[in-house]
Amino acid sequence: MSNQIPMTSHGADMLREELIELKTVKRPQIVEAIAEAREHGDLKENAEYHAAREQQGFCEGRIQEIEAKLSNAQIIDVTKMPKTGRVIFGATVEIVNIETDEEVTYRIVGDDEADIKSNLISVNSPIARGLIGKQEGEEVLINTPSGAVEFEILSVDYV
């Protein structure tokens, strides 16, 4: 059984776009830079050549990483899920901190898509792990880095 990586369809699209960019733009640029650097003679002391080779290594490594992730991706389109009010991968969850009344909305996404500034949290984060499987209207105690915090789930959307 392969280790499936949960991913939203948007996250998979972003990875595919990056892959195309790496293969069609970055890779040819690096090959050209290596060819140019080779023309400058002695490769042992040629900083441009070594920099280009290093870039090539990073580029090829990232291409392999993306291809592996996409081949193991379990793409979950939450908009096609039955609306049960249950917190699942890909759901957008509005919660309120019971103590401070502070409301926040998070979307639970794969590791590659997580961006706390955009309120996209990894399915593996403590908050997401505390919310997954819970129902709209439920109160949950979540262990955060600053201690246990009690939240109420205000709404769960599959958008």
Summary of the structure (lengths in Angstrom):
residues: 159
radius of gyration: 21.7
end to end distance: 29.8
largest distance: 69.7
contacts: 439
relative contact order: 0.16
helix: 43%
strand: 28%
